[in-house]
Each structure stands twice: as structure tokens, then as C-alpha cells.
Amino acid sequence: MRFKLIAVAALICVSQTVLAADNGVYLGAGLASGRFTGCANITSTCNNFSANSTNSGHLRLIGGYDFNKYIGVEVGLSQLGTYKVQNTALATVGTSKVSAFSVAAKGGYTFPHGFSVFGKLGLASVDSKYTADTGMTIPSGADQRSTGLLFGVGGQYNFNESFGIRLLTEVIGYKDSAYTGAAGGTNLLAVFKF
């Protein structure tokens, strides 16, 4: 079974000789690292804190359409990570598990021989699930939903017309009832174009 899967993947990779079609639908999947920077929304002062995700290798799914080699649109579903969150005194009060669904405009440039660079700008629906440590409280409830702004830059190498590898950094800034912050990180994705 494993040999058949490897053989099919190899055929997909070498079956096309033309690099990077100018338009079309694509899907991608991969893993992302995570980092959160934020502050509690309790007072008018904001004591910023930063935390790396307590779990690594978050799932990232994307789908999109390239109108031409310069402009496209992309949707994404991201597990942005689980983070230790702090209060205004910078004491750890619990954890936050953050995920997002995003829609973004994508602009870029495709070079000869399959390499491209791009930037993304869009909106994200952010879902934050807060869990308080024993004896601590999270301001404004456990589950929060908010809208955030997405920004990303990256590059992609297309091995052929159908398959490429993408490396990108993406950040989603948002504000819910408990925290104002930004979550994001570096993504490594396999992209399949149809």
C-alpha cells in the first residue's frame, strides 16, 4: 500500500512538464508554527505579553483561485495554536486555543522556472476558547468570536503545473472581549493546482 501511494505521488509530480499555469483553482494543506502577542482588555493600559504556542504543528488548510499570475483570492482554515495568557499584572491566568477562518485577496508575481512571491490581505473570523487555571479567572467568558485583519507574505516553488511547496508568514490581529492581540506564524504547505 505504501509503495502504491509513493508511486502515485511520484507520477503526479512528474506527469506535467509546464510550470505554474496563470489561472485556476488550488488546494493546499500543511503545518504552521504559532506565536501570540496581546494584552488583557480590563483596563485602559495594555501590558503586552508574548507566548509561543504550547503545541506545535498546527493544521492549516487553504483553497483559492488565481485569476492570473498577479491576482487571486484565497480562503483558509487555521488552527493558530494554544497559548498561555496573562492578566494585566503579567501573571499567567490560563490558556487560549485560537482558530480562524479567513478570506484574503492575494497579489504577487510569478518568475520563470516556477518560483513566485505573494502578499495577502484579508479578514478572518477568529474563535478563541479560554480555559482558566485553578483559582484564576479569564475576563469576559470562556468562548469568544471576533473579526480580525489578516496579513501574510510568502513564496512558492512549483515543481510542475500541478504541485508546489509554499512557505509563508501570516498574522491575524483581532480583539475580543478578553484580549487584544495577534496570532500567527510560519506555514509550510503542499499546494495542488487543478
Backbone as CSV, one residue per row, in Angstrom:
resi,resn,N_x,N_y,N_z,CA_x,CA_y,CA_z,C_x,C_y,C_z
1,MET,0.826,-1.196,0.000,0.000,0.000,0.000,0.869,1.258,0.000
2,ARG,1.902,1.250,0.852,2.783,2.407,0.938,3.489,2.655,-0.404
3,PHE,3.924,1.561,-1.058,4.586,1.689,-2.350,3.651,2.291,-3.398
4,LYS,2.387,1.883,-3.383,1.413,2.419,-4.340,1.209,3.920,-4.118
5,LEU,1.134,4.327,-2.871,0.956,5.744,-2.552,2.160,6.562,-3.018
6,ILE,3.354,6.046,-2.794,4.561,6.745,-3.237,4.605,6.805,-4.761
7,ALA,4.221,5.720,-5.426,4.222,5.693,-6.884,3.227,6.697,-7.464
8,VAL,2.022,6.782,-6.874,1.024,7.751,-7.345,1.523,9.173,-7.132
9,ALA,2.104,9.451,-5.972,2.632,10.801,-5.701,3.746,11.153,-6.682
10,ALA,4.608,10.196,-6.997,5.689,10.454,-7.953,5.134,10.729,-9.348
11,LEU,4.115,9.987,-9.754,3.502,10.230,-11.057,2.867,11.608,-11.155
12,ILE,2.213,12.033,-10.078,1.614,13.372,-10.074,2.701,14.432,-10.220
13,CYS,3.801,14.247,-9.527,4.872,15.250,-9.556,5.571,15.353,-10.899
14,VAL,5.718,14.245,-11.613,6.475,14.290,-12.862,5.597,14.242,-14.108
15,SER,4.279,14.155,-13.936,3.411,13.989,-15.099,3.251,15.262,-15.919
16,GLN,3.476,16.401,-15.337,3.313,17.669,-16.046,4.682,18.293,-16.290
17,THR,4.870,18.852,-17.465,6.154,19.481,-17.767,6.076,20.993,-17.777
18,VAL,4.888,21.556,-17.829,4.732,23.008,-17.857,4.646,23.503,-16.423
19,LEU,5.340,24.579,-16.114,5.349,25.110,-14.753,4.295,26.190,-14.577
20,ALA,3.581,26.142,-13.450,2.735,27.220,-12.937,1.811,27.866,-13.954
21,ALA,0.667,27.272,-14.151,-0.345,27.896,-15.002,-0.749,29.240,-14.410
22,ASP,-1.182,30.155,-15.272,-1.501,31.512,-14.818,-2.788,31.603,-14.012
23,ASN,-3.760,30.726,-14.259,-5.004,30.816,-13.504,-5.493,29.423,-13.145
24,GLY,-6.447,29.373,-12.221,-7.024,28.091,-11.844,-7.230,27.945,-10.355
25,VAL,-7.889,26.849,-10.006,-8.213,26.512,-8.629,-7.050,25.752,-8.001
26,TYR,-6.805,25.994,-6.703,-5.789,25.238,-5.986,-6.261,24.931,-4.571
27,LEU,-5.731,23.849,-4.024,-5.973,23.437,-2.640,-4.631,23.159,-2.000
28,GLY,-4.547,23.382,-0.698,-3.291,23.130,-0.014,-3.513,22.697,1.421
29,ALA,-2.525,22.015,1.963,-2.555,21.581,3.354,-1.135,21.589,3.882
30,GLY,-1.019,21.854,5.167,0.307,21.856,5.756,0.269,22.119,7.249
31,LEU,1.427,22.488,7.759,1.605,22.732,9.184,2.094,24.148,9.416
32,ALA,1.800,24.674,10.609,2.188,26.036,10.954,2.733,26.088,12.375
33,SER,3.679,26.989,12.591,4.127,27.302,13.945,3.238,28.423,14.467
34,GLY,3.301,28.726,15.751,2.427,29.767,16.275,3.056,30.631,17.341
35,ARG,2.645,31.898,17.352,3.064,32.864,18.372,1.913,33.833,18.596
36,PHE,1.687,34.208,19.852,0.632,35.143,20.214,1.245,36.318,20.956
37,THR,0.834,37.523,20.605,1.208,38.736,21.325,-0.077,39.457,21.642
38,GLY,-0.257,39.878,22.906,-1.507,40.537,23.247,-1.494,41.156,24.610
39,CYS,-2.678,41.655,25.002,-2.869,42.208,26.342,-4.328,42.054,26.730
40,ALA,-4.571,42.009,28.036,-5.928,41.868,28.563,-6.691,43.169,28.397
41,ASN,-7.980,43.069,28.083,-8.838,44.247,27.871,-9.569,44.658,29.141
42,ILE,-8.878,44.689,30.273,-9.538,45.022,31.534,-9.407,46.501,31.847
43,THR,-8.256,47.077,31.607,-8.025,48.487,31.915,-7.628,49.222,30.640
44,SER,-7.480,50.529,30.736,-7.073,51.311,29.570,-5.595,51.125,29.247
45,THR,-4.793,50.655,30.221,-3.390,50.393,29.945,-3.241,48.965,29.419
46,CYS,-2.256,48.758,28.586,-2.059,47.451,27.963,-0.646,46.968,28.235
47,ASN,-0.504,45.984,29.121,0.789,45.358,29.354,0.926,44.197,28.383
48,ASN,1.645,44.414,27.292,1.787,43.373,26.270,2.585,42.191,26.787
49,PHE,2.200,41.016,26.331,2.971,39.809,26.585,3.005,38.999,25.298
50,SER,4.001,38.151,25.189,4.135,37.278,24.022,4.321,35.849,24.498
51,ALA,3.798,34.901,23.723,3.930,33.496,24.077,3.995,32.654,22.816
52,ASN,4.905,31.689,22.823,4.918,30.699,21.755,3.825,29.686,22.040
53,SER,3.342,29.052,20.994,2.311,28.045,21.161,2.833,26.890,22.001
54,THR,1.973,26.375,22.885,2.366,25.242,23.724,2.330,23.932,22.946
55,ASN,1.686,23.930,21.796,1.707,22.750,20.924,2.198,23.201,19.552
56,SER,2.936,22.359,18.860,3.492,22.766,17.575,2.859,21.955,16.452
57,GLY,3.020,22.429,15.236,2.498,21.726,14.083,1.005,21.851,13.916
58,HIS,0.483,23.082,13.926,-0.947,23.309,13.763,-1.365,23.047,12.329
59,LEU,-2.544,22.477,12.159,-3.077,22.177,10.842,-3.487,23.461,10.127
60,ARG,-3.192,23.528,8.833,-3.540,24.690,8.003,-4.067,24.167,6.682
61,LEU,-5.281,24.574,6.298,-5.899,24.204,5.032,-6.208,25.461,4.242
62,ILE,-5.946,25.436,2.928,-6.239,26.595,2.087,-6.912,26.138,0.793
63,GLY,-7.599,27.058,0.174,-8.161,26.861,-1.152,-8.256,28.220,-1.811
64,GLY,-8.098,28.261,-3.112,-8.150,29.563,-3.752,-8.298,29.482,-5.245
65,TYR,-8.340,30.655,-5.844,-8.428,30.774,-7.291,-7.500,31.896,-7.732
66,ASP,-6.614,31.590,-8.666,-5.755,32.596,-9.278,-6.429,33.075,-10.559
67,PHE,-6.740,34.368,-10.623,-7.354,34.946,-11.825,-6.323,35.085,-12.943
68,ASN,-5.085,35.399,-12.563,-3.941,35.445,-13.472,-2.695,35.295,-12.606
69,LYS,-1.512,35.525,-13.157,-0.310,35.313,-12.353,-0.049,36.429,-11.347
70,TYR,-0.895,37.455,-11.327,-0.727,38.581,-10.405,-1.772,38.644,-9.304
71,ILE,-3.005,38.216,-9.560,-4.120,38.431,-8.631,-4.883,37.132,-8.396
72,GLY,-5.254,36.922,-7.130,-6.058,35.757,-6.769,-6.826,36.017,-5.495
73,VAL,-7.612,35.043,-5.093,-8.362,35.096,-3.841,-8.150,33.757,-3.136
74,GLU,-8.080,33.802,-1.789,-7.776,32.593,-1.032,-8.592,32.537,0.245
75,VAL,-9.074,31.347,0.585,-9.729,31.097,1.865,-8.846,30.137,2.651
76,GLY,-8.935,30.213,3.952,-8.107,29.348,4.773,-8.780,28.983,6.081
77,LEU,-8.423,27.826,6.584,-8.859,27.360,7.897,-7.597,27.036,8.677
78,SER,-7.421,27.688,9.812,-6.171,27.580,10.559,-6.408,27.268,12.020
79,GLN,-5.652,26.343,12.540,-5.510,26.175,13.975,-4.307,27.041,14.340
80,LEU,-4.534,28.165,15.015,-3.446,29.115,15.266,-2.624,28.784,16.501
81,GLY,-3.068,27.819,17.320,-2.258,27.388,18.456,-2.963,27.516,19.789
82,THR,-2.309,26.986,20.811,-2.753,27.088,22.196,-1.689,27.877,22.947
83,TYR,-2.136,28.923,23.656,-1.200,29.866,24.283,-1.531,30.074,25.752
84,LYS,-0.483,30.285,26.550,-0.681,30.716,27.935,-0.967,32.210,27.905
85,VAL,-2.066,32.638,28.526,-2.437,34.051,28.532,-2.222,34.635,29.922
86,GLN,-2.012,35.955,29.947,-1.679,36.641,31.184,-2.683,37.761,31.462
87,ASN,-2.743,38.166,32.737,-3.590,39.303,33.103,-2.771,40.591,33.023
88,THR,-3.359,41.711,33.478,-2.663,42.995,33.373,-1.413,43.068,34.245
89,ALA,-1.319,42.218,35.266,-0.115,42.157,36.099,0.924,41.191,35.516
90,LEU,0.652,40.657,34.318,1.512,39.724,33.595,1.670,38.388,34.312
91,ALA,0.649,38.010,35.101,0.612,36.687,35.717,-0.184,35.758,34.814
92,THR,0.303,34.533,34.627,-0.395,33.563,33.783,-1.705,33.182,34.458
93,VAL,-2.821,33.303,33.699,-4.144,33.015,34.256,-4.841,31.848,33.577
94,GLY,-4.286,31.351,32.470,-4.921,30.231,31.777,-4.371,30.060,30.385
95,THR,-5.155,29.386,29.555,-4.753,29.141,28.178,-5.840,29.592,27.216
96,SER,-5.437,29.832,26.006,-6.355,30.202,24.930,-6.033,29.358,23.712
97,LYS,-7.042,28.675,23.177,-6.893,27.911,21.937,-7.556,28.732,20.843
98,VAL,-6.768,29.123,19.823,-7.232,30.067,18.809,-7.271,29.381,17.440
99,SER,-8.395,29.576,16.729,-8.515,29.095,15.351,-9.178,30.192,14.526
100,ALA,-9.056,30.100,13.198,-9.613,31.161,12.355,-10.009,30.616,10.985
101,PHE,-11.041,31.230,10.420,-11.421,31.044,9.024,-11.162,32.384,8.352
102,SER,-10.443,32.390,7.215,-10.055,33.653,6.601,-10.395,33.698,5.118
103,VAL,-10.587,34.921,4.625,-10.775,35.214,3.206,-9.832,36.363,2.889
104,ALA,-9.009,36.194,1.841,-7.993,37.212,1.553,-7.802,37.392,0.057
105,ALA,-7.484,38.624,-0.312,-7.024,38.919,-1.668,-5.532,38.608,-1.698
106,LYS,-5.076,38.050,-2.804,-3.673,37.665,-2.934,-3.099,38.331,-4.172
107,GLY,-1.993,39.022,-4.005,-1.307,39.638,-5.133,0.136,39.195,-5.145
108,GLY,0.686,39.005,-6.329,2.067,38.546,-6.381,2.638,38.567,-7.773
109,TYR,3.762,37.885,-7.896,4.443,37.816,-9.176,5.032,36.416,-9.335
110,THR,4.874,35.849,-10.516,5.432,34.543,-10.833,6.653,34.726,-11.732
111,PHE,7.777,34.231,-11.270,9.014,34.283,-12.035,9.088,33.073,-12.965
112,PRO,9.957,33.123,-13.968,10.166,31.930,-14.786,10.708,30.782,-13.916
113,HIS,10.518,29.585,-14.348,11.032,28.380,-13.700,10.317,28.036,-12.401
114,GLY,9.071,28.521,-12.208,8.223,28.013,-11.140,8.247,28.701,-9.794
115,PHE,9.045,29.743,-9.597,9.083,30.408,-8.301,8.173,31.627,-8.325
116,SER,7.418,31.832,-7.223,6.551,33.011,-7.119,6.630,33.589,-5.713
117,VAL,6.369,34.886,-5.612,6.256,35.585,-4.332,4.882,36.231,-4.289
118,PHE,4.337,36.408,-3.080,2.997,36.969,-2.978,2.775,37.602,-1.610
119,GLY,1.753,38.429,-1.539,1.279,39.005,-0.299,-0.223,38.790,-0.208
120,LYS,-0.732,38.737,1.004,-2.165,38.527,1.224,-2.688,39.567,2.202
121,LEU,-3.921,40.018,1.967,-4.594,40.939,2.871,-6.061,40.546,2.905
122,GLY,-6.616,40.372,4.102,-8.000,39.939,4.184,-8.571,40.024,5.578
123,LEU,-9.695,39.346,5.764,-10.405,39.308,7.037,-10.461,37.880,7.556
124,ALA,-10.548,37.750,8.871,-10.615,36.426,9.487,-11.674,36.425,10.583
125,SER,-12.415,35.337,10.669,-13.321,35.084,11.784,-12.531,34.248,12.785
126,VAL,-12.255,34.828,13.949,-11.371,34.216,14.941,-12.200,33.626,16.077
127,ASP,-11.918,32.382,16.430,-12.594,31.686,17.523,-11.561,31.423,18.615
128,SER,-11.774,32.002,19.797,-10.859,31.829,20.929,-11.584,31.091,22.045
129,LYS,-11.002,30.004,22.507,-11.571,29.229,23.617,-10.610,29.356,24.799
130,TYR,-11.069,30.061,25.833,-10.239,30.324,27.005,-10.540,29.316,28.110
131,THR,-9.472,28.856,28.772,-9.592,27.967,29.921,-8.774,28.567,31.057
132,ALA,-9.425,28.852,32.186,-8.736,29.461,33.324,-7.981,28.414,34.128
133,ASP,-6.794,28.795,34.615,-6.067,27.944,35.544,-6.817,27.919,36.870
134,THR,-6.516,26.926,37.727,-7.169,26.796,39.024,-6.985,28.064,39.850
135,GLY,-8.080,28.626,40.334,-8.046,29.827,41.153,-7.959,31.124,40.362
136,MET,-7.936,31.072,39.051,-7.827,32.263,38.212,-9.121,32.455,37.416
137,THR,-9.292,33.655,36.884,-10.453,33.927,36.031,-9.978,34.560,34.725
138,ILE,-10.729,34.258,33.671,-10.495,34.872,32.364,-11.555,35.952,32.198
139,PRO,-11.182,37.170,31.850,-12.188,38.221,31.694,-13.154,37.912,30.548
140,SER,-14.424,38.193,30.769,-15.458,38.190,29.726,-15.819,36.834,29.149
141,GLY,-15.639,35.760,29.876,-16.160,34.483,29.420,-15.155,33.587,28.724
142,ALA,-15.570,32.334,28.521,-14.667,31.305,28.036,-14.532,31.265,26.520
143,ASP,-15.619,31.421,25.793,-15.570,31.303,24.332,-15.865,32.649,23.691
144,GLN,-14.983,33.057,22.796,-15.112,34.363,22.156,-15.027,34.192,20.641
145,ARG,-15.792,34.995,19.924,-15.696,35.044,18.462,-15.530,36.506,18.071
146,SER,-14.584,36.760,17.164,-14.323,38.133,16.742,-13.863,38.139,15.293
147,THR,-13.787,39.347,14.732,-13.289,39.522,13.368,-11.917,40.170,13.439
148,GLY,-11.010,39.689,12.636,-9.656,40.222,12.645,-9.151,40.515,11.250
149,LEU,-8.039,41.209,11.200,-7.377,41.562,9.946,-6.220,40.594,9.710
150,LEU,-6.119,40.068,8.489,-5.087,39.109,8.128,-4.069,39.764,7.196
151,PHE,-2.798,39.484,7.441,-1.715,39.944,6.582,-0.723,38.798,6.434
152,GLY,-0.263,38.552,5.215,0.710,37.492,5.013,1.621,37.765,3.830
153,VAL,2.836,37.238,3.880,3.787,37.298,2.769,4.449,35.927,2.655
154,GLY,4.773,35.553,1.403,5.388,34.250,1.237,5.912,34.010,-0.149
155,GLY,6.398,32.801,-0.332,6.908,32.359,-1.615,6.471,30.936,-1.880
156,GLN,6.455,30.576,-3.149,6.051,29.226,-3.541,6.931,28.761,-4.683
157,TYR,7.314,27.487,-4.625,8.030,26.877,-5.739,7.151,25.783,-6.328
158,ASN,6.850,25.892,-7.635,6.040,24.903,-8.331,6.965,23.920,-9.039
159,PHE,6.881,22.666,-8.637,7.683,21.626,-9.268,7.184,21.324,-10.677
160,ASN,5.889,21.486,-10.874,5.260,21.309,-12.174,3.930,22.064,-12.147
161,GLU,3.099,21.891,-13.133,1.834,22.614,-13.231,0.866,22.261,-12.100
162,SER,1.017,21.069,-11.512,0.042,20.566,-10.549,0.471,20.630,-9.091
163,PHE,1.762,20.760,-8.806,2.224,20.620,-7.426,3.296,21.646,-7.083
164,GLY,3.135,22.258,-5.894,4.116,23.215,-5.404,4.243,23.150,-3.894
165,ILE,5.294,23.761,-3.379,5.535,23.891,-1.941,5.544,25.375,-1.607
166,ARG,4.832,25.748,-0.557,4.689,27.151,-0.170,5.211,27.364,1.243
167,LEU,5.955,28.443,1.433,6.407,28.887,2.742,5.910,30.305,2.923
168,LEU,5.148,30.554,4.008,4.626,31.891,4.215,4.521,32.225,5.684
169,THR,4.585,33.512,5.970,4.340,34.021,7.315,3.026,34.769,7.283
170,GLU,2.176,34.467,8.246,0.837,35.054,8.274,0.503,35.470,9.701
171,VAL,-0.122,36.643,9.843,-0.512,37.164,11.150,-1.970,37.607,11.086
172,ILE,-2.728,37.277,12.127,-4.113,37.718,12.249,-4.223,38.541,13.525
173,GLY,-4.538,39.823,13.373,-4.750,40.705,14.512,-6.231,40.766,14.827
174,TYR,-6.602,40.689,16.098,-8.016,40.689,16.475,-8.207,41.227,17.889
175,LYS,-9.449,41.528,18.204,-9.812,41.989,19.549,-11.133,41.344,19.916
176,ASP,-11.129,40.580,21.022,-12.381,40.049,21.548,-12.631,40.688,22.911
177,SER,-13.597,40.211,23.646,-13.924,40.835,24.932,-12.838,40.648,25.976
178,ALA,-12.005,39.633,25.822,-10.979,39.343,26.814,-9.615,39.934,26.461
179,TYR,-9.191,39.801,25.215,-7.837,40.184,24.837,-7.811,40.907,23.493
180,THR,-6.818,41.787,23.355,-6.454,42.362,22.067,-5.121,41.744,21.708
181,GLY,-5.016,41.183,20.508,-3.768,40.524,20.198,-3.610,40.176,18.740
182,ALA,-2.532,39.471,18.493,-2.223,38.981,17.154,-1.659,37.577,17.295
183,ALA,-2.166,36.667,16.470,-1.677,35.295,16.448,-1.228,34.980,15.033
184,GLY,-0.168,34.261,14.924,0.313,33.899,13.598,1.589,33.110,13.672
185,GLY,2.168,32.899,12.505,3.400,32.147,12.466,3.789,31.796,11.052
186,THR,4.711,30.864,10.943,5.227,30.421,9.656,4.518,29.144,9.248
187,ASN,4.111,29.096,7.974,3.377,27.957,7.427,4.208,27.275,6.343
188,LEU,4.194,25.954,6.312,4.780,25.164,5.242,3.670,24.286,4.681
189,LEU,3.339,24.499,3.386,2.184,23.839,2.790,2.531,23.171,1.464
190,ALA,1.853,22.078,1.191,1.860,21.458,-0.128,0.636,22.000,-0.858
191,VAL,0.816,22.472,-2.096,-0.277,23.094,-2.866,-0.485,22.307,-4.155
192,PHE,-1.757,21.952,-4.401,-2.142,21.200,-5.593,-3.046,22.070,-6.460
193,LYS,-2.663,22.274,-7.713,-3.415,23.124,-8.628,-4.177,22.253,-9.621
194,PHE,-5.405,22.665,-9.913,-6.273,21.897,-10.810,-6.544,22.662,-12.075
